[in-house]
Amino acid sequence: MFEQTKTAADELAIARETFETAVLHAVTSGNEAAAERDHAQLRPFYRDCRGLLKDSPLEPLITGLNLTRLLVQNRIAEFHVELETVPARVADSAHVARAAALESDLMEGAYGKILVSASTPDTLPSPEYAPFMASLAATVREEIAACIEKAYASIAPAAAATLMGIAPAEVAAVAARRGWRADGAGGFAFGEEKKAPSAKDIPAHELINQTLMYAKELERIV
């Protein structure tokens, strides 16, 4: 409960604005931990003070940013819990709609749409989304790289670059980080490298024991 004083509403409004500023600063600074902490402190002002304060014009933006942060951190269950508590006025905003569309793209594996959104900041509801979209794009590219490893026996750098939405010159860094090996034709190969068989691979002792066993059985039969 908030103490009912003559200046209570003004004090609450100032506190809410302070935490909103803190959230936006943390987001633009790329500090996800601070953004989460500041949003947790801001949440009561949006939920518990709704009847005491006028609606904040920043609530849709900050709500959309918080939902996007949960997606970046792969906290899908918490994303849906948060989404269920968003009031209709905020839920109908472009910010929340964009976060919901991102979640749908992730679940459908429509990684190309996410990469396009990350590379075209003019399509974002607000410039504050750029740091989160950059993080989400990096995560998506790692998922695409993992899919490439399972779907192809080998791949050319240009094809890998197209799939991951990066420049061909950046593929070498991805290959080094993920342990891709050269396929001898300028591309990259996946899976374990097969070695040519050698005499050491022949189970000599097992073959000798089996041969002796067969010989003993033949003697018994004769």
PyMOL commands that place a pseudoatom at each C-alpha (Angstrom):
pseudoatom trace, name=CA, resn=MET, resi=1, chain=A, elem=C, hetatm=0, pos=[0.000, 0.000, 0.000]
pseudoatom trace, name=CA, resn=PHE, resi=2, chain=A, elem=C, hetatm=0, pos=[1.173, 3.502, -0.817]
pseudoatom trace, name=CA, resn=GLU, resi=3, chain=A, elem=C, hetatm=0, pos=[0.778, 6.228, 1.768]
pseudoatom trace, name=CA, resn=GLN, resi=4, chain=A, elem=C, hetatm=0, pos=[-2.000, 8.602, 0.753]
pseudoatom trace, name=CA, resn=THR, resi=5, chain=A, elem=C, hetatm=0, pos=[-0.564, 12.115, 1.007]
pseudoatom trace, name=CA, resn=LYS, resi=6, chain=A, elem=C, hetatm=0, pos=[-1.165, 15.313, -0.906]
pseudoatom trace, name=CA, resn=THR, resi=7, chain=A, elem=C, hetatm=0, pos=[1.984, 14.751, -2.950]
pseudoatom trace, name=CA, resn=ALA, resi=8, chain=A, elem=C, hetatm=0, pos=[1.653, 10.960, -3.308]
pseudoatom trace, name=CA, resn=ALA, resi=9, chain=A, elem=C, hetatm=0, pos=[0.655, 11.026, -6.976]
pseudoatom trace, name=CA, resn=ASP, resi=10, chain=A, elem=C, hetatm=0, pos=[3.470, 13.396, -7.897]
pseudoatom trace, name=CA, resn=GLU, resi=11, chain=A, elem=C, hetatm=0, pos=[5.998, 11.317, -5.976]
pseudoatom trace, name=CA, resn=LEU, resi=12, chain=A, elem=C, hetatm=0, pos=[4.826, 8.105, -7.619]
pseudoatom trace, name=CA, resn=ALA, resi=13, chain=A, elem=C, hetatm=0, pos=[4.960, 9.715, -11.060]
pseudoatom trace, name=CA, resn=ILE, resi=14, chain=A, elem=C, hetatm=0, pos=[8.548, 10.872, -10.461]
pseudoatom trace, name=CA, resn=ALA, resi=15, chain=A, elem=C, hetatm=0, pos=[9.579, 7.432, -9.210]
pseudoatom trace, name=CA, resn=ARG, resi=16, chain=A, elem=C, hetatm=0, pos=[7.955, 5.746, -12.208]
pseudoatom trace, name=CA, resn=GLU, resi=17, chain=A, elem=C, hetatm=0, pos=[9.690, 8.091, -14.621]
pseudoatom trace, name=CA, resn=THR, resi=18, chain=A, elem=C, hetatm=0, pos=[13.024, 7.441, -12.883]
pseudoatom trace, name=CA, resn=PHE, resi=19, chain=A, elem=C, hetatm=0, pos=[12.718, 3.679, -13.290]
pseudoatom trace, name=CA, resn=GLU, resi=20, chain=A, elem=C, hetatm=0, pos=[11.557, 4.072, -16.899]
pseudoatom trace, name=CA, resn=THR, resi=21, chain=A, elem=C, hetatm=0, pos=[14.678, 6.108, -17.629]
pseudoatom trace, name=CA, resn=ALA, resi=22, chain=A, elem=C, hetatm=0, pos=[16.799, 3.468, -15.905]
pseudoatom trace, name=CA, resn=VAL, resi=23, chain=A, elem=C, hetatm=0, pos=[15.285, 0.683, -18.014]
pseudoatom trace, name=CA, resn=LEU, resi=24, chain=A, elem=C, hetatm=0, pos=[15.850, 2.545, -21.272]
pseudoatom trace, name=CA, resn=HIS, resi=25, chain=A, elem=C, hetatm=0, pos=[19.430, 3.388, -20.296]
pseudoatom trace, name=CA, resn=ALA, resi=26, chain=A, elem=C, hetatm=0, pos=[20.161, -0.257, -19.438]
pseudoatom trace, name=CA, resn=VAL, resi=27, chain=A, elem=C, hetatm=0, pos=[18.669, -1.449, -22.726]
pseudoatom trace, name=CA, resn=THR, resi=28, chain=A, elem=C, hetatm=0, pos=[20.595, 1.000, -24.903]
pseudoatom trace, name=CA, resn=SER, resi=29, chain=A, elem=C, hetatm=0, pos=[23.761, 0.156, -22.952]
pseudoatom trace, name=CA, resn=GLY, resi=30, chain=A, elem=C, hetatm=0, pos=[23.288, -3.546, -23.665]
pseudoatom trace, name=CA, resn=ASN, resi=31, chain=A, elem=C, hetatm=0, pos=[23.052, -4.400, -19.949]
pseudoatom trace, name=CA, resn=GLU, resi=32, chain=A, elem=C, hetatm=0, pos=[20.357, -7.085, -19.866]
pseudoatom trace, name=CA, resn=ALA, resi=33, chain=A, elem=C, hetatm=0, pos=[20.794, -7.809, -16.142]
pseudoatom trace, name=CA, resn=ALA, resi=34, chain=A, elem=C, hetatm=0, pos=[20.249, -4.150, -15.249]
pseudoatom trace, name=CA, resn=ALA, resi=35, chain=A, elem=C, hetatm=0, pos=[17.280, -3.943, -17.637]
pseudoatom trace, name=CA, resn=GLU, resi=36, chain=A, elem=C, hetatm=0, pos=[15.666, -6.913, -15.897]
pseudoatom trace, name=CA, resn=ARG, resi=37, chain=A, elem=C, hetatm=0, pos=[16.315, -5.515, -12.427]
pseudoatom trace, name=CA, resn=ASP, resi=38, chain=A, elem=C, hetatm=0, pos=[15.050, -2.032, -13.281]
pseudoatom trace, name=CA, resn=HIS, resi=39, chain=A, elem=C, hetatm=0, pos=[11.937, -3.415, -14.971]
pseudoatom trace, name=CA, resn=ALA, resi=40, chain=A, elem=C, hetatm=0, pos=[11.148, -5.512, -11.893]
pseudoatom trace, name=CA, resn=GLN, resi=41, chain=A, elem=C, hetatm=0, pos=[11.259, -2.311, -9.817]
pseudoatom trace, name=CA, resn=LEU, resi=42, chain=A, elem=C, hetatm=0, pos=[9.123, -0.498, -12.366]
pseudoatom trace, name=CA, resn=ARG, resi=43, chain=A, elem=C, hetatm=0, pos=[6.439, -3.195, -12.634]
pseudoatom trace, name=CA, resn=PRO, resi=44, chain=A, elem=C, hetatm=0, pos=[4.507, -2.203, -9.452]
pseudoatom trace, name=CA, resn=PHE, resi=45, chain=A, elem=C, hetatm=0, pos=[4.086, 1.327, -10.785]
pseudoatom trace, name=CA, resn=TYR, resi=46, chain=A, elem=C, hetatm=0, pos=[2.404, -0.072, -13.897]
pseudoatom trace, name=CA, resn=ARG, resi=47, chain=A, elem=C, hetatm=0, pos=[0.230, -2.658, -12.105]
pseudoatom trace, name=CA, resn=ASP, resi=48, chain=A, elem=C, hetatm=0, pos=[-0.449, -1.446, -8.584]
pseudoatom trace, name=CA, resn=CYS, resi=49, chain=A, elem=C, hetatm=0, pos=[-0.603, 2.296, -9.271]
pseudoatom trace, name=CA, resn=ARG, resi=50, chain=A, elem=C, hetatm=0, pos=[-2.796, 2.143, -12.343]
pseudoatom trace, name=CA, resn=GLY, resi=51, chain=A, elem=C, hetatm=0, pos=[-5.678, 3.808, -10.524]
pseudoatom trace, name=CA, resn=LEU, resi=52, chain=A, elem=C, hetatm=0, pos=[-3.473, 6.438, -8.910]
pseudoatom trace, name=CA, resn=LEU, resi=53, chain=A, elem=C, hetatm=0, pos=[-1.513, 7.649, -11.935]
pseudoatom trace, name=CA, resn=LYS, resi=54, chain=A, elem=C, hetatm=0, pos=[-2.225, 8.583, -15.502]
pseudoatom trace, name=CA, resn=ASP, resi=55, chain=A, elem=C, hetatm=0, pos=[-1.117, 5.988, -18.046]
pseudoatom trace, name=CA, resn=SER, resi=56, chain=A, elem=C, hetatm=0, pos=[2.527, 6.366, -18.966]
pseudoatom trace, name=CA, resn=PRO, resi=57, chain=A, elem=C, hetatm=0, pos=[3.204, 6.988, -22.673]
pseudoatom trace, name=CA, resn=LEU, resi=58, chain=A, elem=C, hetatm=0, pos=[6.386, 4.897, -22.272]
pseudoatom trace, name=CA, resn=GLU, resi=59, chain=A, elem=C, hetatm=0, pos=[4.620, 1.772, -20.973]
pseudoatom trace, name=CA, resn=PRO, resi=60, chain=A, elem=C, hetatm=0, pos=[4.018, 0.186, -24.419]
pseudoatom trace, name=CA, resn=LEU, resi=61, chain=A, elem=C, hetatm=0, pos=[7.663, 0.735, -25.415]
pseudoatom trace, name=CA, resn=ILE, resi=62, chain=A, elem=C, hetatm=0, pos=[9.092, -0.630, -22.161]
pseudoatom trace, name=CA, resn=THR, resi=63, chain=A, elem=C, hetatm=0, pos=[6.694, -3.581, -22.155]
pseudoatom trace, name=CA, resn=GLY, resi=64, chain=A, elem=C, hetatm=0, pos=[7.683, -4.464, -25.713]
pseudoatom trace, name=CA, resn=LEU, resi=65, chain=A, elem=C, hetatm=0, pos=[11.358, -4.199, -24.825]
pseudoatom trace, name=CA, resn=ASN, resi=66, chain=A, elem=C, hetatm=0, pos=[10.926, -6.431, -21.788]
pseudoatom trace, name=CA, resn=LEU, resi=67, chain=A, elem=C, hetatm=0, pos=[9.124, -9.077, -23.853]
pseudoatom trace, name=CA, resn=THR, resi=68, chain=A, elem=C, hetatm=0, pos=[11.866, -8.928, -26.471]
pseudoatom trace, name=CA, resn=ARG, resi=69, chain=A, elem=C, hetatm=0, pos=[14.513, -9.344, -23.760]
pseudoatom trace, name=CA, resn=LEU, resi=70, chain=A, elem=C, hetatm=0, pos=[12.809, -12.534, -22.584]
pseudoatom trace, name=CA, resn=LEU, resi=71, chain=A, elem=C, hetatm=0, pos=[12.906, -13.871, -26.145]
pseudoatom trace, name=CA, resn=VAL, resi=72, chain=A, elem=C, hetatm=0, pos=[16.602, -13.032, -26.467]
pseudoatom trace, name=CA, resn=GLN, resi=73, chain=A, elem=C, hetatm=0, pos=[17.240, -14.972, -23.249]
pseudoatom trace, name=CA, resn=ASN, resi=74, chain=A, elem=C, hetatm=0, pos=[15.107, -17.891, -24.516]
pseudoatom trace, name=CA, resn=ARG, resi=75, chain=A, elem=C, hetatm=0, pos=[12.719, -17.545, -21.573]
pseudoatom trace, name=CA, resn=ILE, resi=76, chain=A, elem=C, hetatm=0, pos=[9.649, -18.466, -23.600]
pseudoatom trace, name=CA, resn=ALA, resi=77, chain=A, elem=C, hetatm=0, pos=[7.464, -19.552, -20.663]
pseudoatom trace, name=CA, resn=GLU, resi=78, chain=A, elem=C, hetatm=0, pos=[8.075, -16.251, -18.851]
pseudoatom trace, name=CA, resn=PHE, resi=79, chain=A, elem=C, hetatm=0, pos=[7.354, -14.416, -22.103]
pseudoatom trace, name=CA, resn=HIS, resi=80, chain=A, elem=C, hetatm=0, pos=[3.867, -15.897, -22.227]
pseudoatom trace, name=CA, resn=VAL, resi=81, chain=A, elem=C, hetatm=0, pos=[3.238, -15.224, -18.534]
pseudoatom trace, name=CA, resn=GLU, resi=82, chain=A, elem=C, hetatm=0, pos=[4.204, -11.567, -19.026]
pseudoatom trace, name=CA, resn=LEU, resi=83, chain=A, elem=C, hetatm=0, pos=[2.103, -11.308, -22.164]
pseudoatom trace, name=CA, resn=GLU, resi=84, chain=A, elem=C, hetatm=0, pos=[-0.968, -12.568, -20.308]
pseudoatom trace, name=CA, resn=THR, resi=85, chain=A, elem=C, hetatm=0, pos=[-0.676, -9.762, -17.754]
pseudoatom trace, name=CA, resn=VAL, resi=86, chain=A, elem=C, hetatm=0, pos=[-0.356, -6.921, -20.272]
pseudoatom trace, name=CA, resn=PRO, resi=87, chain=A, elem=C, hetatm=0, pos=[-3.443, -4.640, -20.217]
pseudoatom trace, name=CA, resn=ALA, resi=88, chain=A, elem=C, hetatm=0, pos=[-5.432, -4.350, -23.429]
pseudoatom trace, name=CA, resn=ARG, resi=89, chain=A, elem=C, hetatm=0, pos=[-4.349, -0.752, -24.053]
pseudoatom trace, name=CA, resn=VAL, resi=90, chain=A, elem=C, hetatm=0, pos=[-0.710, -1.851, -24.101]
pseudoatom trace, name=CA, resn=ALA, resi=91, chain=A, elem=C, hetatm=0, pos=[-1.311, -5.216, -25.779]
pseudoatom trace, name=CA, resn=ASP, resi=92, chain=A, elem=C, hetatm=0, pos=[-2.767, -3.448, -28.823]
pseudoatom trace, name=CA, resn=SER, resi=93, chain=A, elem=C, hetatm=0, pos=[0.378, -1.363, -29.317]
pseudoatom trace, name=CA, resn=ALA, resi=94, chain=A, elem=C, hetatm=0, pos=[2.894, -1.846, -32.114]
pseudoatom trace, name=CA, resn=HIS, resi=95, chain=A, elem=C, hetatm=0, pos=[5.570, -2.664, -29.526]
pseudoatom trace, name=CA, resn=VAL, resi=96, chain=A, elem=C, hetatm=0, pos=[3.813, -5.684, -28.067]
pseudoatom trace, name=CA, resn=ALA, resi=97, chain=A, elem=C, hetatm=0, pos=[2.658, -6.765, -31.534]
pseudoatom trace, name=CA, resn=ARG, resi=98, chain=A, elem=C, hetatm=0, pos=[6.279, -6.807, -32.721]
pseudoatom trace, name=CA, resn=ALA, resi=99, chain=A, elem=C, hetatm=0, pos=[7.385, -8.894, -29.724]
pseudoatom trace, name=CA, resn=ALA, resi=100, chain=A, elem=C, hetatm=0, pos=[4.554, -11.373, -30.374]
pseudoatom trace, name=CA, resn=ALA, resi=101, chain=A, elem=C, hetatm=0, pos=[5.532, -11.593, -34.056]
pseudoatom trace, name=CA, resn=LEU, resi=102, chain=A, elem=C, hetatm=0, pos=[9.158, -12.285, -33.098]
pseudoatom trace, name=CA, resn=GLU, resi=103, chain=A, elem=C, hetatm=0, pos=[8.067, -15.094, -30.783]
pseudoatom trace, name=CA, resn=SER, resi=104, chain=A, elem=C, hetatm=0, pos=[5.968, -16.598, -33.576]
pseudoatom trace, name=CA, resn=ASP, resi=105, chain=A, elem=C, hetatm=0, pos=[8.912, -16.429, -36.003]
pseudoatom trace, name=CA, resn=LEU, resi=106, chain=A, elem=C, hetatm=0, pos=[11.178, -18.156, -33.471]
pseudoatom trace, name=CA, resn=MET, resi=107, chain=A, elem=C, hetatm=0, pos=[8.699, -20.965, -32.839]
pseudoatom trace, name=CA, resn=GLU, resi=108, chain=A, elem=C, hetatm=0, pos=[8.158, -21.484, -36.575]
pseudoatom trace, name=CA, resn=GLY, resi=109, chain=A, elem=C, hetatm=0, pos=[11.887, -21.399, -37.316]
pseudoatom trace, name=CA, resn=ALA, resi=110, chain=A, elem=C, hetatm=0, pos=[11.394, -18.403, -39.632]
pseudoatom trace, name=CA, resn=TYR, resi=111, chain=A, elem=C, hetatm=0, pos=[14.925, -17.224, -38.925]
pseudoatom trace, name=CA, resn=GLY, resi=112, chain=A, elem=C, hetatm=0, pos=[15.155, -15.269, -42.163]
pseudoatom trace, name=CA, resn=LYS, resi=113, chain=A, elem=C, hetatm=0, pos=[12.447, -12.867, -40.998]
pseudoatom trace, name=CA, resn=ILE, resi=114, chain=A, elem=C, hetatm=0, pos=[14.318, -12.216, -37.754]
pseudoatom trace, name=CA, resn=LEU, resi=115, chain=A, elem=C, hetatm=0, pos=[17.578, -11.527, -39.580]
pseudoatom trace, name=CA, resn=VAL, resi=116, chain=A, elem=C, hetatm=0, pos=[15.811, -9.116, -41.932]
pseudoatom trace, name=CA, resn=SER, resi=117, chain=A, elem=C, hetatm=0, pos=[14.283, -7.262, -38.971]
pseudoatom trace, name=CA, resn=ALA, resi=118, chain=A, elem=C, hetatm=0, pos=[17.668, -7.039, -37.248]
pseudoatom trace, name=CA, resn=SER, resi=119, chain=A, elem=C, hetatm=0, pos=[19.359, -5.698, -40.374]
pseudoatom trace, name=CA, resn=THR, resi=120, chain=A, elem=C, hetatm=0, pos=[16.686, -3.085, -41.122]
pseudoatom trace, name=CA, resn=PRO, resi=121, chain=A, elem=C, hetatm=0, pos=[16.409, -0.867, -38.020]
pseudoatom trace, name=CA, resn=ASP, resi=122, chain=A, elem=C, hetatm=0, pos=[13.992, 1.456, -39.815]
pseudoatom trace, name=CA, resn=THR, resi=123, chain=A, elem=C, hetatm=0, pos=[11.338, -1.261, -39.522]
pseudoatom trace, name=CA, resn=LEU, resi=124, chain=A, elem=C, hetatm=0, pos=[11.661, -1.498, -35.727]
pseudoatom trace, name=CA, resn=PRO, resi=125, chain=A, elem=C, hetatm=0, pos=[9.042, 0.256, -33.573]
pseudoatom trace, name=CA, resn=SER, resi=126, chain=A, elem=C, hetatm=0, pos=[11.809, 2.193, -31.823]
pseudoatom trace, name=CA, resn=PRO, resi=127, chain=A, elem=C, hetatm=0, pos=[15.626, 2.491, -32.010]
pseudoatom trace, name=CA, resn=GLU, resi=128, chain=A, elem=C, hetatm=0, pos=[15.870, 1.044, -28.474]
pseudoatom trace, name=CA, resn=TYR, resi=129, chain=A, elem=C, hetatm=0, pos=[15.144, -2.404, -29.927]
pseudoatom trace, name=CA, resn=ALA, resi=130, chain=A, elem=C, hetatm=0, pos=[18.417, -2.489, -31.882]
pseudoatom trace, name=CA, resn=PRO, resi=131, chain=A, elem=C, hetatm=0, pos=[20.649, -3.997, -29.110]
pseudoatom trace, name=CA, resn=PHE, resi=132, chain=A, elem=C, hetatm=0, pos=[18.172, -6.800, -28.402]
pseudoatom trace, name=CA, resn=MET, resi=133, chain=A, elem=C, hetatm=0, pos=[17.693, -7.496, -32.107]
pseudoatom trace, name=CA, resn=ALA, resi=134, chain=A, elem=C, hetatm=0, pos=[21.456, -7.728, -32.572]
pseudoatom trace, name=CA, resn=SER, resi=135, chain=A, elem=C, hetatm=0, pos=[21.655, -10.293, -29.760]
pseudoatom trace, name=CA, resn=LEU, resi=136, chain=A, elem=C, hetatm=0, pos=[18.706, -12.218, -31.168]
pseudoatom trace, name=CA, resn=ALA, resi=137, chain=A, elem=C, hetatm=0, pos=[20.267, -12.225, -34.643]
pseudoatom trace, name=CA, resn=ALA, resi=138, chain=A, elem=C, hetatm=0, pos=[23.508, -13.651, -33.220]
pseudoatom trace, name=CA, resn=THR, resi=139, chain=A, elem=C, hetatm=0, pos=[21.557, -16.427, -31.487]
pseudoatom trace, name=CA, resn=VAL, resi=140, chain=A, elem=C, hetatm=0, pos=[19.619, -17.170, -34.662]
pseudoatom trace, name=CA, resn=ARG, resi=141, chain=A, elem=C, hetatm=0, pos=[22.820, -17.408, -36.709]
pseudoatom trace, name=CA, resn=GLU, resi=142, chain=A, elem=C, hetatm=0, pos=[24.183, -19.976, -34.263]
pseudoatom trace, name=CA, resn=GLU, resi=143, chain=A, elem=C, hetatm=0, pos=[20.972, -21.981, -34.695]
pseudoatom trace, name=CA, resn=ILE, resi=144, chain=A, elem=C, hetatm=0, pos=[21.326, -21.775, -38.476]
pseudoatom trace, name=CA, resn=ALA, resi=145, chain=A, elem=C, hetatm=0, pos=[24.948, -22.923, -38.241]
pseudoatom trace, name=CA, resn=ALA, resi=146, chain=A, elem=C, hetatm=0, pos=[23.855, -25.913, -36.136]
pseudoatom trace, name=CA, resn=CYS, resi=147, chain=A, elem=C, hetatm=0, pos=[21.199, -26.757, -38.744]
pseudoatom trace, name=CA, resn=ILE, resi=148, chain=A, elem=C, hetatm=0, pos=[23.791, -26.507, -41.537]
pseudoatom trace, name=CA, resn=GLU, resi=149, chain=A, elem=C, hetatm=0, pos=[25.988, -29.043, -39.749]
pseudoatom trace, name=CA, resn=LYS, resi=150, chain=A, elem=C, hetatm=0, pos=[23.120, -31.535, -39.620]
pseudoatom trace, name=CA, resn=ALA, resi=151, chain=A, elem=C, hetatm=0, pos=[21.624, -30.879, -43.057]
pseudoatom trace, name=CA, resn=TYR, resi=152, chain=A, elem=C, hetatm=0, pos=[24.781, -30.850, -45.225]
pseudoatom trace, name=CA, resn=ALA, resi=153, chain=A, elem=C, hetatm=0, pos=[27.768, -33.119, -45.627]
pseudoatom trace, name=CA, resn=SER, resi=154, chain=A, elem=C, hetatm=0, pos=[29.693, -30.084, -46.873]
pseudoatom trace, name=CA, resn=ILE, resi=155, chain=A, elem=C, hetatm=0, pos=[28.928, -26.522, -47.919]
pseudoatom trace, name=CA, resn=ALA, resi=156, chain=A, elem=C, hetatm=0, pos=[30.583, -23.692, -49.830]
pseudoatom trace, name=CA, resn=PRO, resi=157, chain=A, elem=C, hetatm=0, pos=[31.399, -20.491, -47.910]
pseudoatom trace, name=CA, resn=ALA, resi=158, chain=A, elem=C, hetatm=0, pos=[29.117, -18.395, -50.136]
pseudoatom trace, name=CA, resn=ALA, resi=159, chain=A, elem=C, hetatm=0, pos=[26.155, -20.713, -49.490]
pseudoatom trace, name=CA, resn=ALA, resi=160, chain=A, elem=C, hetatm=0, pos=[26.810, -20.710, -45.741]
pseudoatom trace, name=CA, resn=ALA, resi=161, chain=A, elem=C, hetatm=0, pos=[27.021, -16.904, -45.767]
pseudoatom trace, name=CA, resn=THR, resi=162, chain=A, elem=C, hetatm=0, pos=[23.670, -16.630, -47.557]
pseudoatom trace, name=CA, resn=LEU, resi=163, chain=A, elem=C, hetatm=0, pos=[21.949, -18.960, -45.098]
pseudoatom trace, name=CA, resn=MET, resi=164, chain=A, elem=C, hetatm=0, pos=[23.337, -17.134, -42.060]
pseudoatom trace, name=CA, resn=GLY, resi=165, chain=A, elem=C, hetatm=0, pos=[22.823, -13.660, -43.497]
pseudoatom trace, name=CA, resn=ILE, resi=166, chain=A, elem=C, hetatm=0, pos=[26.447, -12.617, -43.122]
pseudoatom trace, name=CA, resn=ALA, resi=167, chain=A, elem=C, hetatm=0, pos=[29.258, -11.561, -45.452]
pseudoatom trace, name=CA, resn=PRO, resi=168, chain=A, elem=C, hetatm=0, pos=[31.320, -14.416, -47.008]
pseudoatom trace, name=CA, resn=ALA, resi=169, chain=A, elem=C, hetatm=0, pos=[34.402, -13.070, -45.226]
pseudoatom trace, name=CA, resn=GLU, resi=170, chain=A, elem=C, hetatm=0, pos=[32.717, -13.726, -41.863]
pseudoatom trace, name=CA, resn=VAL, resi=171, chain=A, elem=C, hetatm=0, pos=[32.171, -17.431, -42.514]
pseudoatom trace, name=CA, resn=ALA, resi=172, chain=A, elem=C, hetatm=0, pos=[35.770, -18.322, -41.647]
pseudoatom trace, name=CA, resn=ALA, resi=173, chain=A, elem=C, hetatm=0, pos=[35.276, -16.990, -38.108]
pseudoatom trace, name=CA, resn=VAL, resi=174, chain=A, elem=C, hetatm=0, pos=[32.108, -19.066, -37.699]
pseudoatom trace, name=CA, resn=ALA, resi=175, chain=A, elem=C, hetatm=0, pos=[33.893, -22.143, -39.050]
pseudoatom trace, name=CA, resn=ALA, resi=176, chain=A, elem=C, hetatm=0, pos=[36.814, -21.686, -36.642]
pseudoatom trace, name=CA, resn=ARG, resi=177, chain=A, elem=C, hetatm=0, pos=[34.509, -21.163, -33.673]
pseudoatom trace, name=CA, resn=ARG, resi=178, chain=A, elem=C, hetatm=0, pos=[32.401, -24.233, -34.432]
pseudoatom trace, name=CA, resn=GLY, resi=179, chain=A, elem=C, hetatm=0, pos=[35.241, -26.487, -35.537]
pseudoatom trace, name=CA, resn=TRP, resi=180, chain=A, elem=C, hetatm=0, pos=[34.281, -26.879, -39.198]
pseudoatom trace, name=CA, resn=ARG, resi=181, chain=A, elem=C, hetatm=0, pos=[37.025, -28.509, -41.256]
pseudoatom trace, name=CA, resn=ALA, resi=182, chain=A, elem=C, hetatm=0, pos=[38.060, -27.827, -44.844]
pseudoatom trace, name=CA, resn=ASP, resi=183, chain=A, elem=C, hetatm=0, pos=[36.606, -30.250, -47.394]
pseudoatom trace, name=CA, resn=GLY, resi=184, chain=A, elem=C, hetatm=0, pos=[39.510, -29.914, -49.832]
pseudoatom trace, name=CA, resn=ALA, resi=185, chain=A, elem=C, hetatm=0, pos=[37.399, -28.030, -52.373]
pseudoatom trace, name=CA, resn=GLY, resi=186, chain=A, elem=C, hetatm=0, pos=[37.328, -24.614, -50.741]
pseudoatom trace, name=CA, resn=GLY, resi=187, chain=A, elem=C, hetatm=0, pos=[34.327, -25.368, -48.556]
pseudoatom trace, name=CA, resn=PHE, resi=188, chain=A, elem=C, hetatm=0, pos=[33.642, -26.904, -45.172]
pseudoatom trace, name=CA, resn=ALA, resi=189, chain=A, elem=C, hetatm=0, pos=[32.788, -30.484, -44.209]
pseudoatom trace, name=CA, resn=PHE, resi=190, chain=A, elem=C, hetatm=0, pos=[30.851, -31.779, -41.218]
pseudoatom trace, name=CA, resn=GLY, resi=191, chain=A, elem=C, hetatm=0, pos=[30.767, -34.986, -39.220]
pseudoatom trace, name=CA, resn=GLU, resi=192, chain=A, elem=C, hetatm=0, pos=[33.701, -37.096, -38.119]
pseudoatom trace, name=CA, resn=GLU, resi=193, chain=A, elem=C, hetatm=0, pos=[36.536, -37.388, -40.562]
pseudoatom trace, name=CA, resn=LYS, resi=194, chain=A, elem=C, hetatm=0, pos=[36.886, -40.983, -41.768]
pseudoatom trace, name=CA, resn=LYS, resi=195, chain=A, elem=C, hetatm=0, pos=[40.389, -42.444, -41.609]
pseudoatom trace, name=CA, resn=ALA, resi=196, chain=A, elem=C, hetatm=0, pos=[41.718, -44.933, -44.116]
pseudoatom trace, name=CA, resn=PRO, resi=197, chain=A, elem=C, hetatm=0, pos=[41.645, -48.480, -42.671]
pseudoatom trace, name=CA, resn=SER, resi=198, chain=A, elem=C, hetatm=0, pos=[44.952, -49.916, -41.466]
pseudoatom trace, name=CA, resn=ALA, resi=199, chain=A, elem=C, hetatm=0, pos=[46.252, -53.212, -40.170]
pseudoatom trace, name=CA, resn=LYS, resi=200, chain=A, elem=C, hetatm=0, pos=[45.686, -51.951, -36.623]
pseudoatom trace, name=CA, resn=ASP, resi=201, chain=A, elem=C, hetatm=0, pos=[41.949, -51.851, -37.309]
pseudoatom trace, name=CA, resn=ILE, resi=202, chain=A, elem=C, hetatm=0, pos=[41.823, -55.630, -37.959]
pseudoatom trace, name=CA, resn=PRO, resi=203, chain=A, elem=C, hetatm=0, pos=[40.738, -57.507, -34.779]
pseudoatom trace, name=CA, resn=ALA, resi=204, chain=A, elem=C, hetatm=0, pos=[43.486, -60.131, -35.067]
pseudoatom trace, name=CA, resn=HIS, resi=205, chain=A, elem=C, hetatm=0, pos=[43.036, -61.736, -31.642]
pseudoatom trace, name=CA, resn=GLU, resi=206, chain=A, elem=C, hetatm=0, pos=[39.294, -62.127, -32.093]
pseudoatom trace, name=CA, resn=LEU, resi=207, chain=A, elem=C, hetatm=0, pos=[39.761, -63.704, -35.534]
pseudoatom trace, name=CA, resn=ILE, resi=208, chain=A, elem=C, hetatm=0, pos=[42.344, -66.166, -34.188]
pseudoatom trace, name=CA, resn=ASN, resi=209, chain=A, elem=C, hetatm=0, pos=[40.099, -67.189, -31.279]
pseudoatom trace, name=CA, resn=GLN, resi=210, chain=A, elem=C, hetatm=0, pos=[37.121, -67.669, -33.591]
pseudoatom trace, name=CA, resn=THR, resi=211, chain=A, elem=C, hetatm=0, pos=[39.226, -69.753, -36.010]
pseudoatom trace, name=CA, resn=LEU, resi=212, chain=A, elem=C, hetatm=0, pos=[40.477, -72.006, -33.187]
pseudoatom trace, name=CA, resn=MET, resi=213, chain=A, elem=C, hetatm=0, pos=[36.936, -72.441, -31.898]
pseudoatom trace, name=CA, resn=TYR, resi=214, chain=A, elem=C, hetatm=0, pos=[35.705, -73.445, -35.356]
pseudoatom trace, name=CA, resn=ALA, resi=215, chain=A, elem=C, hetatm=0, pos=[38.602, -75.939, -35.658]
pseudoatom trace, name=CA, resn=LYS, resi=216, chain=A, elem=C, hetatm=0, pos=[37.700, -77.578, -32.334]
pseudoatom trace, name=CA, resn=GLU, resi=217, chain=A, elem=C, hetatm=0, pos=[34.067, -77.871, -33.360]
pseudoatom trace, name=CA, resn=LEU, resi=218, chain=A, elem=C, hetatm=0, pos=[35.062, -79.495, -36.638]
pseudoatom trace, name=CA, resn=GLU, resi=219, chain=A, elem=C, hetatm=0, pos=[37.205, -82.031, -34.767]
pseudoatom trace, name=CA, resn=ARG, resi=220, chain=A, elem=C, hetatm=0, pos=[34.254, -82.967, -32.587]
pseudoatom trace, name=CA, resn=ILE, resi=221, chain=A, elem=C, hetatm=0, pos=[32.018, -83.423, -35.593]
pseudoatom trace, name=CA, resn=VAL, resi=222, chain=A, elem=C, hetatm=0, pos=[34.572, -85.635, -37.383]
for i in range(1, 222): cmd.bond("trace and resi %d" % i, "trace and resi %d" % (i + 1))
show_as sticks, trace
zoom trace
